[in-house]
């Protein structure tokens, strides 16, 4: 059992280290590069960065840790897996009140379960763990806060041991760090320690110095970030728009309840797991009556810790009501506590090692699935990131660079996606490299032809010259979507509107790009053309036989009347000729990668787009 456990630990450590090493250059990596002028790490620059963050940006203690994670090779690759396991071990101590024993198979089983369950402890947790800035501010800080809680959990409240002055000083500093970790965790942490000290005094008439020194440290640390100069500048000054009370009132009762419901949704898998563990433990319990009494006491304590963790999670979430921003990361600390309590329940209710087996299997499958999802994906994302950085560096100052989307654009459980989807990040990158602009090209179902930087432009001629831009009464709806036939109908509706102001000779609806155009079969691309009351536009459909990966293009009958070259373009790749519209052979393809797929019917000097779809591989 021990050998298998250490193999599991080694596998998880290497998996996390590998993915962290292949984190793409995105999100706060740009912010750190800008704030530090891309200078290499040094002792002086470290404190200069910390001062700048504390006074003008983000005063949390995780920011200087982020500097080390981004600037020093190996710090993140070692620090993040260690923090992951520190949360596991800290959760075990929090849940059970003791250190795990490496010679006890039940303890190793409980730790294994915690390792596997940590992958789904909260929504999108792996995505944030694999981003250095979020890892240092949430996972690393959670590990340090567990380190603060462990001595309190291990302390005997009936007869607390005397602690030396140097250790009290060290614990005070650890309390300061724990308090500086997070504005939402600090109040609950401080309240919990104070209530624990008050309970010890009420029950045992003891005032352990460790408790009150730690509480004072948390208070000092929390004050250091709450009143920091940079606090009001966070999120580009968003925190100054409303006070904490105003933010709660503006969000309203329904909005604040939604935040708490999100916590319950995050906790639902863990709570379901607890019920399953308790059920298995109660059914499989074969101990003698004398042993059962002692076991029931341990189980009551474990359930009590679970209740404490849920109350603490609720208090942490209540402080989020005042946050100007929301997101899954605000539930991580709450769910780490709940996971620790679940480990305690597991240890108390499952009597034999074999009772752990179903849950170990789930844990190992979770870890294996996480590795299978993240290792290949982050390998590809890292390569795509390197290509983007190389291309950006090669773009002449004042030029334009079009950022082609990575395979995953939006945030999901495993990755934060492509940060260039954000307009502000495009502007930051353009400034950093001295470019005119750096538009983003990615998939978006609500954009023209499903691509973010595509424009549909009308070119026209009236019998009596006039400019549509000068007609204030003209109201043409935005061109949206991949449905070519729907775009044709919208075009005809627009023509009816335009005809109220003058007689059209002809009008074309063409495709253009905000950035550099990708490789295309022609520079002249039409969605549709209209002249003398006649619309020219073509469509096609996809046909798929059963579960076959192959797709067939079924052309509009009008395209069969004369020869058109039919091209497939995976936006960003070179065009591929599928055949001619008048050929008898099938026009087919197999999707090769995720992306936007366009199909064109082309003459030598122009093309019509006939189909636009998206494939996810």
Beta strands, then each sheet from edge to edge (+ up, - down):
strand 1: 403-404
strand 2: 440-441
strand 3: 454-462
strand 4: 504-513
strand 5: 525-531
strand 6: 534-536
strand 7: 540-544
strand 8: 550-555
strand 9: 565-570
strand 10: 576-580
strand 11: 588-590
strand 12: 595-603
strand 13: 606-615
sheet 1: 1+ 2+
sheet 2: 3+ 4- 5+ 6-
sheet 3: 3+ 4- 5+ 13+ 12- 9+ 10-
sheet 4: 7+ 8- 11+
end
